[in-house]
Structure formats: structure tokens, C-alpha cells
């Protein structure tokens, strides 16, 4: 890690300067508008830092980034950090009330937003009575509203900032807001050294990411998962990242894998499953893949095996969180054990604890806790949840886990999602994986529903593969299929066929939405 003086460290300066001058003409990013070298990125970052300073933003001021995945995202994110300003990337799928909450909660002085999101942010500013500066990212030149300055125009007339702000390793570098799927989003604060440490520990230490890699992440840059995959990880080794501003549909992903020469593809289980049944999925000889990663939800064993059979490459599944910034338990390339989350990433300690806070015996179920230097400092303006989540050096994940006979960690569901059937804990994830293993099932979600005796039993919501027709007979077949793979008490007593499942923007199934629907 570079630093200007003892005790001084600026994350943006590190990520950029480690690639200059040696990789100045190497491609850093590719988006739909063009190709950008590391030298061009450095110039853009310096001009963006100057533009933000010219607007009156100063050290530790905050700027919201409502940006699609184009070159303007790394420009604004790193430009703010280099100037000592704190960027706050925000989910581009939120609605105006969500943006209003974040604008007010963060007390941001400015917001840089993609032209496509400008109407939503205008409404959010009105709802929050927010009076900060709105700046528009408009790489396609579609903006016709002259009331707002564009990022490009501000950068063009700005004086570049060559010297990075003399920030310190433990200074707050950026915030990420949680998805807020079960309440208001939580502002999660990360320090300057966290990005490079996740890159060193996971991208380099586990994935073996290299300078000659081309990385494409379906998860967007505003997610912790995507921010590492497509920004800090490739920049840490001088690799190239492909950015895609629209939704990562099977069509779009297939075209990128086929046309951009991606060697590492970072996806989520739902997308891998959808790709495997997509008629336009490239053939093995049409792609350059050497490795894939997955996170967000547990990867069903069948999907992993089918993907490897199709492409000859593994999906390295792991678990990370906004609070820890990236993945801390993961499978290993060359030693993937599908159906598990893997082993602790070197540099992190993990443990499984019971309701009494003590570690459980091997094989027993408990809550996963993690200890590592990339943990967030706290949740902004939320002392109660901070105290419940950040317990000394340990961070509570809210995930139920057990270890198998080989010591691999096996995901069993969220703490709030676990079911107790016949007095025994049942993992929705385990039942879902059994359902997805059937050749007719694309996706499944399991919740607990009371029967006529007011006893909780599993109910499954099932999305079938294209061309498969739902029927009572198929429902019985699926029940029998689960019984053949799991203990009998775990099978779903009811199966409801649906066209889609409610999910967060990160692809996680929102079981609480299904529970609320059943309660009506």
C-alpha cells in the first residue's frame, strides 16, 4: 500500500498509483461508450476531485452516487475519495422514498446521478426537503434539462487535483447502504484500508486474480460484492473490468461473455440458473472463462455441477456481507465442494455460536460470526443495530450455519427464516436446494405455514423451467423428490407454482414478502 507520509493512506491514490506508470496504457475499464486506460482513468479521477472541490465540498463531506455502471462510477467514486470526500454509492433500483431517506439520513452535500435516475432523485429531494447540489452523469448526451450541471462539464473546467488528501488508514472512506429489505436502509461505514485488504485476501489470495484477467460482474458497482469484483479487485492487480449499465439479463450476459473475452465472471445463483436454461447461452468454445464466482444466496449443488459440465470451469461460491465489505468464507478454485460455502478466507476468523453465545459443537446449527479487519466501523445514526451487529471484534451475520464432516461451512438460512417442524430446526435453503435439483424446477422458496392444527410446516413456492406445465401431479412428484433426498419431516406439505419469486436487488429471495402474503 502506498502512502505519502507515515500514517497517511488514501485508498484512491493506492489503487491508481500502483498501475502507473507501468500499466498506463493498459485498459482499466470498458463500458458501452468506450475503452479507458489506467492513464485516462487517473486523469478523470484528478479532474473529478477538482470539480468536487470547486463545488465547495471539503474533507469528510458526503456525496451520494446514484450511478449506473459506466466509467463515471469509478471516476466519481475514486475522485471523491482522492479529494478526502466520502462517496455513498446507492442502489439504482430504489424508489424516491428510499432515496429521500438516504439524502436526509446521510446529510450529503451533493449527489451525482445518472440522467436516467434524475426524475427519481428530483422527487426524492422534494420529499426530503434536501437542498444539496444535483450533478448529472450523462455519457450518452441525452440530458435536455439545463438546470443541472453535468459531471463532464464540471470536470472539463476543473483544475485537476494531483495530490491526494492526506487521509489515514482508519478514516472513513465510503459508505454503503444496505438493501433495506426488512426495514430502512442502514448506512454502513468503511475505512480506507478495507478495499485493498479484501483485494489482497480474497481476489488475490483465493481467486488468484491476475493482470491479464478480464472481469465481468453481473452484480453492480453499488453493491459491496460488485464494488470489489469490478473495481477494487481488478485495479489491485492491473486487470480489466467490463461495465454494463443495464440489467444483467441472460441475453446481455451471454453477449458479454461471448464478445468481451471475460476470463472471470461474477454472478449470483439465480442468474447462473437462468443462464443454464437460456437458449442463447454461449458454447464452451465461444468464451474465455477460467473461473466464476457466486455470492448473495447459497449456490444450489445442481446448478454448480451443471455449469461446470457446460463450461469446464468452477463456480467458486462464498459468503460476504455489506458489513464485512466482501467474501470471508469461500470455496477454493480446484477444490470446490458444491453444496457448501467453503472454508474461511485466510485473514478472517469465523465461528458458529448458539443462542447462549458459545461456540457449538461440530455439525451443530448456530449463527455465523466473523472477525476481520475489513469490518465496517458501525451503522450511521443507528446505535441500537450497531451494538447488536458489531460485538467487539466479532460481527454477527444473521446467517445460520453448520460445519460438515470435512469442516466446510454449510448455509442453513437466515436466522429469521428458520423453521421448527416437529420440534426440529429445518433450513429453508436445504429444502429449496432439494427442489431445485429436480429437472423441472428453476427456482424455489420455502417458508413456514401453520396447518389446520396450528403447527408450522414447510410450504414451497416453485418457479418451473420454461415449457414445463404445473399440475397437481407434478406437485406430488416434487414432494416425493424432496422426501427421497431429505429427512421426511422436511418435505413441503404444500407447493404453490408461481411465475417469479420476490427478490432484493442483489437477487436474494424475500421470504418475508411471501410470509406476509400468506398471513393475509
Secondary structure as the mmCIF struct_conf table of DSSP 4:
data_model
#
loop_
_struct_conf.conf_type_id
_struct_conf.id
_struct_conf.beg_label_comp_id
_struct_conf.beg_label_asym_id
_struct_conf.beg_label_seq_id
_struct_conf.end_label_comp_id
_struct_conf.end_label_asym_id
_struct_conf.end_label_seq_id
BEND BEND1 UNK A 4 UNK A 5
TURN_TY1_P TURN_TY1_P1 UNK A 6 UNK A 7
HELX_RH_AL_P HELX_RH_AL_P1 UNK A 11 UNK A 17
TURN_TY1_P TURN_TY1_P2 UNK A 18 UNK A 25
BEND BEND2 UNK A 26 UNK A 26
STRN STRN1 UNK A 27 UNK A 31
TURN_TY1_P TURN_TY1_P3 UNK A 32 UNK A 33
STRN STRN2 UNK A 34 UNK A 37
HELX_RH_AL_P HELX_RH_AL_P2 UNK A 38 UNK A 54
TURN_TY1_P TURN_TY1_P4 UNK A 55 UNK A 56
TURN_TY1_P TURN_TY1_P5 UNK A 59 UNK A 60
STRN STRN3 UNK A 62 UNK A 66
BEND BEND3 UNK A 69 UNK A 70
HELX_RH_AL_P HELX_RH_AL_P3 UNK A 71 UNK A 82
TURN_TY1_P TURN_TY1_P6 UNK A 83 UNK A 84
STRN STRN4 UNK A 86 UNK A 89
TURN_TY1_P TURN_TY1_P7 UNK A 92 UNK A 93
HELX_RH_AL_P HELX_RH_AL_P4 UNK A 96 UNK A 106
TURN_TY1_P TURN_TY1_P8 UNK A 107 UNK A 107
BEND BEND4 UNK A 109 UNK A 109
STRN STRN5 UNK A 110 UNK A 114
HELX_RH_3T_P HELX_RH_3T_P1 UNK A 115 UNK A 117
HELX_RH_AL_P HELX_RH_AL_P5 UNK A 118 UNK A 128
TURN_TY1_P TURN_TY1_P9 UNK A 129 UNK A 129
BEND BEND5 UNK A 132 UNK A 132
STRN STRN6 UNK A 133 UNK A 137
TURN_TY1_P TURN_TY1_P10 UNK A 139 UNK A 140
TURN_TY1_P TURN_TY1_P11 UNK A 146 UNK A 147
BEND BEND6 UNK A 148 UNK A 148
STRN STRN7 UNK A 149 UNK A 150
HELX_RH_AL_P HELX_RH_AL_P6 UNK A 151 UNK A 156
TURN_TY1_P TURN_TY1_P12 UNK A 157 UNK A 157
BEND BEND7 UNK A 158 UNK A 158
HELX_LH_PP_P HELX_LH_PP_P1 UNK A 159 UNK A 160
BEND BEND8 UNK A 163 UNK A 163
HELX_LH_PP_P HELX_LH_PP_P2 UNK A 164 UNK A 165
TURN_TY1_P TURN_TY1_P13 UNK A 169 UNK A 170
BEND BEND9 UNK A 171 UNK A 171
STRN STRN8 UNK A 172 UNK A 177
TURN_TY1_P TURN_TY1_P14 UNK A 181 UNK A 182
BEND BEND10 UNK A 183 UNK A 184
STRN STRN9 UNK A 187 UNK A 191
TURN_TY1_P TURN_TY1_P15 UNK A 192 UNK A 193
HELX_RH_AL_P HELX_RH_AL_P7 UNK A 194 UNK A 198
HELX_RH_PI_P HELX_RH_PI_P1 UNK A 199 UNK A 204
TURN_TY1_P TURN_TY1_P16 UNK A 205 UNK A 206
BEND BEND11 UNK A 207 UNK A 207
TURN_TY1_P TURN_TY1_P17 UNK A 211 UNK A 212
STRN STRN10 UNK A 214 UNK A 217
BEND BEND12 UNK A 218 UNK A 219
TURN_TY1_P TURN_TY1_P18 UNK A 221 UNK A 222
BEND BEND13 UNK A 223 UNK A 223
HELX_RH_AL_P HELX_RH_AL_P8 UNK A 224 UNK A 227
HELX_RH_PI_P HELX_RH_PI_P2 UNK A 228 UNK A 232
HELX_RH_AL_P HELX_RH_AL_P9 UNK A 233 UNK A 237
TURN_TY1_P TURN_TY1_P19 UNK A 238 UNK A 238
STRN STRN11 UNK A 240 UNK A 242
BEND BEND14 UNK A 246 UNK A 246
HELX_RH_AL_P HELX_RH_AL_P10 UNK A 250 UNK A 259
BEND BEND15 UNK A 260 UNK A 260
BEND BEND16 UNK A 263 UNK A 263
STRN STRN12 UNK A 264 UNK A 267
HELX_RH_AL_P HELX_RH_AL_P11 UNK A 269 UNK A 276
TURN_TY1_P TURN_TY1_P20 UNK A 277 UNK A 277
TURN_TY1_P TURN_TY1_P21 UNK A 279 UNK A 280
HELX_LH_PP_P HELX_LH_PP_P3 UNK A 281 UNK A 283
HELX_RH_3T_P HELX_RH_3T_P2 UNK A 284 UNK A 286
BEND BEND17 UNK A 290 UNK A 290
STRN STRN13 UNK A 291 UNK A 294
BEND BEND18 UNK A 296 UNK A 297
HELX_LH_PP_P HELX_LH_PP_P4 UNK A 298 UNK A 300
HELX_RH_AL_P HELX_RH_AL_P12 UNK A 301 UNK A 311
BEND BEND19 UNK A 312 UNK A 312
STRN STRN14 UNK A 315 UNK A 320
TURN_TY1_P TURN_TY1_P22 UNK A 322 UNK A 324
BEND BEND20 UNK A 325 UNK A 326
STRN STRN15 UNK A 327 UNK A 330
TURN_TY1_P TURN_TY1_P23 UNK A 333 UNK A 334
TURN_TY1_P TURN_TY1_P24 UNK A 338 UNK A 339
BEND BEND21 UNK A 340 UNK A 340
STRN STRN16 UNK A 342 UNK A 342
STRN STRN17 UNK A 343 UNK A 344
HELX_LH_PP_P HELX_LH_PP_P5 UNK A 345 UNK A 345
TURN_TY1_P TURN_TY1_P25 UNK A 346 UNK A 347
STRN STRN18 UNK A 349 UNK A 353
TURN_TY1_P TURN_TY1_P26 UNK A 355 UNK A 356
BEND BEND22 UNK A 357 UNK A 358
STRN STRN19 UNK A 359 UNK A 359
HELX_LH_PP_P HELX_LH_PP_P6 UNK A 360 UNK A 361
TURN_TY1_P TURN_TY1_P27 UNK A 362 UNK A 363
STRN STRN20 UNK A 366 UNK A 371
TURN_TY1_P TURN_TY1_P28 UNK A 373 UNK A 374
BEND BEND23 UNK A 377 UNK A 377
STRN STRN21 UNK A 379 UNK A 379
TURN_TY1_P TURN_TY1_P29 UNK A 380 UNK A 381
HELX_RH_AL_P HELX_RH_AL_P13 UNK A 383 UNK A 389
STRN STRN22 UNK A 390 UNK A 391
TURN_TY1_P TURN_TY1_P30 UNK A 392 UNK A 393
STRN STRN23 UNK A 394 UNK A 403
TURN_TY1_P TURN_TY1_P31 UNK A 405 UNK A 406
BEND BEND24 UNK A 407 UNK A 407
STRN STRN24 UNK A 409 UNK A 414
HELX_RH_3T_P HELX_RH_3T_P3 UNK A 415 UNK A 417
STRN STRN25 UNK A 419 UNK A 421
TURN_TY1_P TURN_TY1_P32 UNK A 422 UNK A 423
STRN STRN26 UNK A 424 UNK A 426
HELX_RH_AL_P HELX_RH_AL_P14 UNK A 428 UNK A 436
TURN_TY1_P TURN_TY1_P33 UNK A 437 UNK A 437
BEND BEND25 UNK A 438 UNK A 438
TURN_TY1_P TURN_TY1_P34 UNK A 439 UNK A 440
STRN STRN27 UNK A 441 UNK A 450
TURN_TY1_P TURN_TY1_P35 UNK A 452 UNK A 453
BEND BEND26 UNK A 454 UNK A 454
STRN STRN28 UNK A 456 UNK A 464
HELX_LH_PP_P HELX_LH_PP_P7 UNK A 465 UNK A 465
TURN_TY1_P TURN_TY1_P36 UNK A 466 UNK A 467
HELX_LH_PP_P HELX_LH_PP_P8 UNK A 468 UNK A 470
HELX_RH_AL_P HELX_RH_AL_P15 UNK A 472 UNK A 485
BEND BEND27 UNK A 486 UNK A 486
HELX_RH_3T_P HELX_RH_3T_P4 UNK A 488 UNK A 490
BEND BEND28 UNK A 491 UNK A 491
BEND BEND29 UNK A 493 UNK A 493
STRN STRN29 UNK A 494 UNK A 497
BEND BEND30 UNK A 499 UNK A 499
STRN STRN30 UNK A 503 UNK A 503
TURN_TY1_P TURN_TY1_P37 UNK A 505 UNK A 506
BEND BEND31 UNK A 507 UNK A 507
STRN STRN31 UNK A 509 UNK A 509
HELX_RH_AL_P HELX_RH_AL_P16 UNK A 511 UNK A 519
#
